[in-house]
């Protein structure tokens, strides 16, 4: 059995799993607390007092829940919203003093590696070359390879929340010209990355993130009134049809679109633009939606090595 506490921008999730017969993960226990850290960020990305307090309460609740539903040691980690905050060390220290739990932060490249591990397990052993794309709030993770561990990993400061903050802080596009400016910026940023992995002829491209999942639900709404399922695809032409719709709407209006949740509506346009830029730069016409990402990769490795991998009881970021 393995357990992690994943503290992200929108929620803190305690997940306890065991390995299914034949592989995979079987949920045993979970406890989720909603967070809205994107509303607690200042212009520099610092988390304000209200946000720190909400993290303290969420971790305290999850720690209490773990005593009843989790016989295993819990690995607590925070994603990029805390990792990249200028007051990160203050947040971690205050949460530790208030709860007895010290959050860990994984380097972006390690998040990419773990997401690849999860995607590889989900895709199955018969998958050859695999390209994994993950759009987070602060960063984008990319990993590729042919084995259980990736050959290359990247973490780039192009997350949906970051692009929204830098280009249209209110979540609404100020002008049609700005849309083209953002596209050019993203294309240049990705084009300048040395050895950016690209899709191979017989390989598979997998997307691991809520951003891709919600875009897939949005794009599929016209033909299927269903939520994204394992293996559902999101194509580049679909993205290009929906970007003008997102650009013409404000965050409140986007919540009425299929798949766009209230707490992600403000950054949904940026997420779509980043997804479009990734597909173009990585020479992919479509991606398969994978329900697993960094958290599941970490759980898989704590259940037992998928392959040779770093020990997670060692410091990952100083």
TITISE-780555 format. One line per field, with one value per residue (C-alpha): residue number from 1; residue in three letters; x, y, z. Coordinates in steps of 0.5 Angstrom, whole numbers, padded with zeros to 4 digits, always signed. Each point is the difference from the previous one (the first is absolute). Layout:
BEGIN
k <- c(NUM | ...)
r <- c(ALA | ...)
u <- c(X | ...)
v <- c(Y | ...)
w <- c(Z | ...)
This chain:
BEGIN
k <- c(1 | 2 | 3 | 4 | 5 | 6 | 7 | 8 | 9 | 10 | 11 | 12 | 13 | 14 | 15 | 16 | 17 | 18 | 19 | 20 | 21 | 22 | 23 | 24 | 25 | 26 | 27 | 28 | 29 | 30 | 31 | 32 | 33 | 34 | 35 | 36 | 37 | 38 | 39 | 40 | 41 | 42 | 43 | 44 | 45 | 46 | 47 | 48 | 49 | 50 | 51 | 52 | 53 | 54 | 55 | 56 | 57 | 58 | 59 | 60 | 61 | 62 | 63 | 64 | 65 | 66 | 67 | 68 | 69 | 70 | 71 | 72 | 73 | 74 | 75 | 76 | 77 | 78 | 79 | 80 | 81 | 82 | 83 | 84 | 85 | 86 | 87 | 88 | 89 | 90 | 91 | 92 | 93 | 94 | 95 | 96 | 97 | 98 | 99 | 100 | 101 | 102 | 103 | 104 | 105 | 106 | 107 | 108 | 109 | 110 | 111 | 112 | 113 | 114 | 115 | 116 | 117 | 118 | 119 | 120 | 121 | 122 | 123 | 124 | 125 | 126 | 127 | 128 | 129 | 130 | 131 | 132 | 133 | 134 | 135 | 136 | 137 | 138 | 139 | 140 | 141 | 142 | 143 | 144 | 145 | 146 | 147 | 148 | 149 | 150 | 151 | 152 | 153 | 154 | 155 | 156 | 157 | 158 | 159 | 160 | 161 | 162 | 163 | 164 | 165 | 166 | 167 | 168 | 169 | 170 | 171 | 172 | 173 | 174 | 175 | 176 | 177 | 178 | 179 | 180 | 181 | 182 | 183 | 184 | 185 | 186 | 187 | 188 | 189 | 190 | 191 | 192 | 193 | 194 | 195 | 196 | 197 | 198 | 199 | 200 | 201 | 202 | 203 | 204 | 205 | 206 | 207 | 208 | 209 | 210 | 211 | 212 | 213 | 214 | 215 | 216 | 217 | 218 | 219 | 220 | 221 | 222 | 223 | 224 | 225 | 226 | 227 | 228 | 229 | 230 | 231 | 232 | 233 | 234 | 235 | 236 | 237 | 238 | 239 | 240 | 241 | 242 | 243 | 244 | 245 | 246 | 247 | 248 | 249 | 250 | 251 | 252 | 253 | 254 | 255 | 256 | 257 | 258 | 259 | 260 | 261 | 262 | 263 | 264 | 265 | 266 | 267 | 268 | 269 | 270 | 271 | 272 | 273 | 274 | 275 | 276 | 277 | 278 | 279 | 280 | 281 | 282 | 283 | 284 | 285 | 286 | 287 | 288 | 289 | 290 | 291 | 292 | 293 | 294 | 295 | 296 | 297 | 298 | 299 | 300 | 301 | 302 | 303 | 304 | 305 | 306 | 307 | 308 | 309 | 310 | 311 | 312 | 313 | 314 | 315 | 316 | 317 | 318)
r <- c(UNK | UNK | UNK | UNK | UNK | UNK | UNK | UNK | UNK | UNK | UNK | UNK | UNK | UNK | UNK | UNK | UNK | UNK | UNK | UNK | UNK | UNK | UNK | UNK | UNK | UNK | UNK | UNK | UNK | UNK | UNK | UNK | UNK | UNK | UNK | UNK | UNK | UNK | UNK | UNK | UNK | UNK | UNK | UNK | UNK | UNK | UNK | UNK | UNK | UNK | UNK | UNK | UNK | UNK | UNK | UNK | UNK | UNK | UNK | UNK | UNK | UNK | UNK | UNK | UNK | UNK | UNK | UNK | UNK | UNK | UNK | UNK | UNK | UNK | UNK | UNK | UNK | UNK | UNK | UNK | UNK | UNK | UNK | UNK | UNK | UNK | UNK | UNK | UNK | UNK | UNK | UNK | UNK | UNK | UNK | UNK | UNK | UNK | UNK | UNK | UNK | UNK | UNK | UNK | UNK | UNK | UNK | UNK | UNK | UNK | UNK | UNK | UNK | UNK | UNK | UNK | UNK | UNK | UNK | UNK | UNK | UNK | UNK | UNK | UNK | UNK | UNK | UNK | UNK | UNK | UNK | UNK | UNK | UNK | UNK | UNK | UNK | UNK | UNK | UNK | UNK | UNK | UNK | UNK | UNK | UNK | UNK | UNK | UNK | UNK | UNK | UNK | UNK | UNK | UNK | UNK | UNK | UNK | UNK | UNK | UNK | UNK | UNK | UNK | UNK | UNK | UNK | UNK | UNK | UNK | UNK | UNK | UNK | UNK | UNK | UNK | UNK | UNK | UNK | UNK | UNK | UNK | UNK | UNK | UNK | UNK | UNK | UNK | UNK | UNK | UNK | UNK | UNK | UNK | UNK | UNK | UNK | UNK | UNK | UNK | UNK | UNK | UNK | UNK | UNK | UNK | UNK | UNK | UNK | UNK | UNK | UNK | UNK | UNK | UNK | UNK | UNK | UNK | UNK | UNK | UNK | UNK | UNK | UNK | UNK | UNK | UNK | UNK | UNK | UNK | UNK | UNK | UNK | UNK | UNK | UNK | UNK | UNK | UNK | UNK | UNK | UNK | UNK | UNK | UNK | UNK | UNK | UNK | UNK | UNK | UNK | UNK | UNK | UNK | UNK | UNK | UNK | UNK | UNK | UNK | UNK | UNK | UNK | UNK | UNK | UNK | UNK | UNK | UNK | UNK | UNK | UNK | UNK | UNK | UNK | UNK | UNK | UNK | UNK | UNK | UNK | UNK | UNK | UNK | UNK | UNK | UNK | UNK | UNK | UNK | UNK | UNK | UNK | UNK | UNK | UNK | UNK | UNK | UNK | UNK | UNK | UNK | UNK | UNK | UNK | UNK | UNK | UNK | UNK | UNK | UNK | UNK | UNK | UNK | UNK | UNK | UNK | UNK)
u <- c(+0000 | +0002 | -0002 | +0001 | -0002 | +0000 | -0001 | -0001 | -0003 | -0008 | +0000 | +0004 | -0001 | +0002 | +0000 | +0001 | +0000 | +0003 | +0002 | -0005 | +0001 | +0004 | +0002 | -0004 | -0002 | -0006 | -0003 | +0000 | -0002 | +0000 | -0001 | -0001 | +0000 | -0001 | +0005 | +0000 | +0007 | +0000 | -0004 | +0005 | +0006 | +0003 | +0003 | +0006 | -0002 | +0000 | -0005 | -0004 | -0002 | -0007 | +0003 | +0005 | -0005 | -0004 | +0006 | +0001 | -0008 | +0000 | +0007 | -0003 | -0007 | +0004 | +0005 | -0006 | -0004 | +0007 | +0000 | -0007 | +0001 | +0007 | +0004 | +0006 | +0005 | -0002 | +0004 | -0002 | +0002 | -0002 | +0000 | +0002 | -0004 | +0004 | +0006 | +0001 | -0003 | +0006 | -0003 | +0000 | +0005 | -0004 | -0007 | +0004 | +0002 | -0006 | -0004 | +0005 | -0001 | -0007 | -0002 | +0007 | +0000 | +0006 | -0002 | +0005 | +0001 | +0002 | +0004 | -0004 | +0004 | -0001 | -0008 | +0001 | +0004 | -0006 | -0005 | +0003 | +0001 | -0008 | -0001 | +0004 | -0003 | -0007 | +0001 | +0003 | +0006 | -0001 | +0000 | +0007 | +0002 | -0004 | +0000 | -0003 | -0003 | -0003 | -0002 | +0000 | -0002 | +0007 | +0004 | +0000 | +0003 | +0002 | +0003 | +0002 | +0003 | -0001 | +0001 | -0003 | +0004 | +0000 | +0006 | -0001 | -0004 | -0001 | -0004 | -0001 | -0003 | -0006 | -0006 | -0007 | +0000 | +0006 | -0002 | -0006 | +0003 | +0005 | -0004 | -0007 | -0001 | -0007 | -0001 | -0003 | +0004 | +0000 | +0001 | +0000 | +0007 | +0002 | -0002 | +0005 | +0006 | -0001 | +0000 | +0006 | +0003 | -0001 | +0002 | +0007 | +0001 | -0001 | +0004 | +0006 | +0000 | +0006 | -0002 | -0008 | -0002 | -0005 | -0005 | +0002 | -0003 | -0002 | +0000 | -0006 | -0001 | -0003 | -0003 | +0000 | -0004 | -0006 | +0001 | +0000 | -0005 | -0005 | +0002 | -0002 | -0007 | -0001 | +0002 | -0003 | -0007 | -0002 | +0000 | -0001 | -0003 | +0004 | +0006 | +0007 | +0002 | +0006 | +0004 | -0005 | +0004 | +0000 | +0003 | +0003 | -0006 | -0005 | +0005 | +0000 | -0008 | -0001 | +0006 | -0004 | -0006 | +0004 | +0003 | -0007 | -0002 | +0001 | +0002 | -0008 | -0002 | +0005 | -0003 | -0006 | +0004 | +0001 | +0006 | +0002 | +0000 | -0002 | +0007 | +0004 | -0004 | +0004 | +0006 | -0003 | +0001 | +0008 | +0000 | -0003 | +0005 | +0006 | -0003 | -0001 | +0008 | +0002 | -0003 | +0003 | +0007 | +0000 | -0003 | -0006 | -0007 | -0004 | +0001 | -0003 | -0003 | +0003 | -0003 | +0007 | +0005 | +0006 | -0004 | -0002 | +0008 | +0002 | -0005 | +0002 | +0007 | -0001 | -0004 | +0006 | +0005 | -0002 | +0007 | +0006 | -0002 | +0002 | -0002 | -0005 | +0002 | +0006 | +0000 | -0002 | +0000 | +0004)
v <- c(+0000 | +0007 | +0007 | +0007 | +0007 | +0004 | +0008 | +0004 | +0006 | -0002 | -0006 | -0004 | -0007 | -0006 | -0006 | -0007 | -0006 | -0007 | -0004 | -0004 | -0007 | +0001 | +0007 | +0007 | +0003 | -0001 | +0005 | -0001 | +0007 | +0007 | +0007 | +0006 | +0007 | +0006 | +0005 | +0007 | +0002 | +0003 | +0005 | +0001 | +0002 | +0007 | +0003 | -0004 | -0006 | +0000 | -0003 | +0004 | -0001 | -0002 | -0006 | -0002 | -0001 | -0004 | -0004 | -0001 | -0002 | -0005 | -0004 | +0000 | -0003 | -0005 | -0002 | -0001 | -0004 | -0004 | -0003 | -0003 | -0003 | -0001 | -0005 | +0002 | +0006 | +0006 | +0003 | +0008 | +0004 | +0007 | +0002 | +0006 | +0005 | -0001 | -0002 | +0006 | +0005 | +0005 | -0002 | -0007 | -0001 | +0004 | -0004 | -0007 | +0002 | +0003 | -0006 | -0005 | +0004 | +0000 | -0007 | -0004 | -0002 | +0003 | +0001 | -0002 | +0003 | -0004 | +0003 | +0001 | -0005 | -0005 | +0002 | -0002 | -0006 | -0003 | +0002 | -0004 | -0006 | +0001 | +0001 | -0006 | -0005 | +0003 | -0001 | -0007 | -0004 | -0001 | +0008 | +0002 | +0007 | +0004 | +0008 | +0002 | +0008 | +0003 | +0007 | +0002 | +0007 | +0002 | -0004 | -0005 | -0007 | -0004 | -0007 | -0005 | -0007 | -0007 | -0003 | +0000 | +0006 | +0006 | +0002 | +0007 | +0005 | +0007 | +0005 | +0007 | +0006 | +0000 | -0002 | +0002 | +0004 | +0004 | +0001 | +0003 | +0004 | +0003 | +0001 | +0002 | +0000 | +0001 | -0007 | +0004 | +0001 | +0008 | +0000 | -0005 | +0002 | -0002 | -0007 | +0000 | +0003 | -0006 | -0005 | +0003 | +0000 | -0007 | -0002 | +0003 | -0002 | -0008 | +0001 | +0003 | -0007 | -0004 | -0007 | +0001 | -0007 | -0001 | -0005 | -0006 | -0004 | -0006 | +0003 | +0002 | +0007 | +0000 | +0006 | +0000 | +0006 | +0003 | +0005 | -0005 | -0004 | +0006 | +0002 | -0007 | +0001 | +0006 | -0002 | -0006 | +0003 | +0001 | -0007 | -0004 | +0002 | -0003 | +0001 | -0002 | -0007 | -0004 | +0001 | +0005 | +0005 | +0008 | +0002 | +0006 | +0002 | -0001 | +0005 | +0005 | +0000 | +0001 | +0006 | +0005 | -0002 | +0001 | +0006 | +0003 | -0002 | +0003 | -0005 | +0000 | -0001 | -0006 | -0004 | -0001 | -0004 | -0007 | -0003 | +0007 | +0000 | +0007 | +0000 | -0001 | +0004 | +0006 | -0004 | -0004 | +0004 | +0000 | -0007 | -0001 | +0004 | -0003 | -0007 | +0003 | +0002 | -0007 | -0004 | +0005 | +0000 | -0008 | -0001 | -0004 | +0000 | -0003 | -0002 | -0006 | +0002 | -0003 | +0000 | -0001 | +0005 | +0002 | -0003 | -0006 | -0001 | +0001 | -0005 | -0005 | +0001 | +0000 | -0007 | -0003 | +0002 | +0001 | +0000 | +0003 | +0007 | +0005 | -0001 | +0004 | +0000 | +0005 | +0007 | +0002 | +0008 | +0003)
w <- c(+0000 | -0002 | +0002 | -0002 | +0002 | -0006 | +0001 | -0006 | -0002 | +0000 | +0005 | +0005 | -0001 | +0004 | -0004 | +0003 | -0005 | -0001 | -0006 | -0004 | -0002 | -0007 | +0001 | +0001 | +0006 | +0004 | +0005 | +0007 | +0003 | -0002 | +0003 | -0004 | +0003 | -0005 | -0001 | -0004 | +0000 | -0006 | +0003 | +0006 | -0005 | -0001 | -0006 | +0002 | +0001 | +0008 | +0003 | +0005 | +0007 | -0001 | -0005 | +0005 | +0005 | -0005 | -0001 | +0008 | +0001 | -0006 | +0002 | +0007 | -0002 | -0005 | +0006 | +0004 | -0005 | -0001 | +0007 | -0002 | -0007 | -0001 | +0003 | -0004 | +0000 | -0004 | -0005 | +0000 | -0005 | -0003 | -0008 | -0004 | +0004 | +0006 | -0003 | -0004 | +0005 | +0002 | +0008 | -0001 | +0006 | +0004 | -0002 | +0001 | +0007 | +0002 | -0002 | +0004 | +0006 | +0000 | -0002 | +0001 | -0008 | -0004 | -0007 | -0005 | -0007 | -0006 | -0006 | -0006 | -0004 | +0006 | -0001 | -0008 | +0002 | +0005 | -0005 | -0006 | +0005 | +0001 | -0007 | -0002 | +0005 | -0003 | -0007 | +0001 | -0002 | -0007 | -0001 | -0003 | -0001 | +0005 | +0000 | +0007 | +0000 | +0007 | +0000 | +0008 | +0003 | +0000 | -0004 | -0006 | +0000 | -0006 | +0000 | -0005 | -0001 | -0001 | +0006 | +0007 | +0002 | -0005 | -0004 | +0000 | +0005 | +0000 | +0004 | -0003 | +0003 | -0004 | +0004 | -0001 | +0006 | -0001 | -0007 | +0002 | +0006 | -0005 | -0006 | +0002 | +0007 | +0000 | -0004 | -0005 | -0007 | -0001 | -0007 | -0006 | -0001 | +0006 | -0002 | -0005 | +0004 | +0005 | -0005 | -0003 | +0007 | +0002 | -0007 | +0001 | +0007 | -0002 | -0006 | +0004 | +0004 | -0002 | -0002 | +0001 | -0001 | -0005 | -0002 | -0004 | -0006 | +0004 | +0007 | +0005 | +0003 | +0006 | +0004 | +0008 | +0003 | +0002 | -0005 | -0006 | +0003 | +0000 | -0007 | -0002 | +0003 | -0003 | -0007 | +0000 | +0003 | -0008 | -0001 | +0006 | +0007 | +0004 | +0004 | -0002 | +0000 | +0000 | -0006 | -0003 | -0005 | +0000 | -0007 | -0002 | -0005 | +0006 | +0004 | -0006 | +0000 | +0007 | +0002 | -0004 | +0005 | +0006 | -0002 | -0001 | +0007 | +0007 | +0005 | +0003 | -0007 | -0001 | +0006 | -0005 | -0005 | +0001 | +0004 | +0002 | +0008 | +0004 | +0003 | -0006 | -0005 | +0001 | -0003 | -0005 | -0006 | +0002 | +0001 | -0007 | -0003 | +0004 | -0003 | -0007 | +0001 | +0002 | -0005 | -0005 | +0003 | +0001 | -0007 | +0003 | -0003 | +0006 | +0007 | +0004 | +0006 | +0006 | +0007 | +0004 | +0001 | +0005 | +0006 | -0003 | -0002 | +0007 | +0003 | -0005 | +0002 | +0007 | -0001 | -0003 | -0005 | -0007 | -0002 | +0003 | +0003 | +0005 | +0007 | +0003 | +0007 | -0002 | -0001 | -0007 | +0000 | +0005)
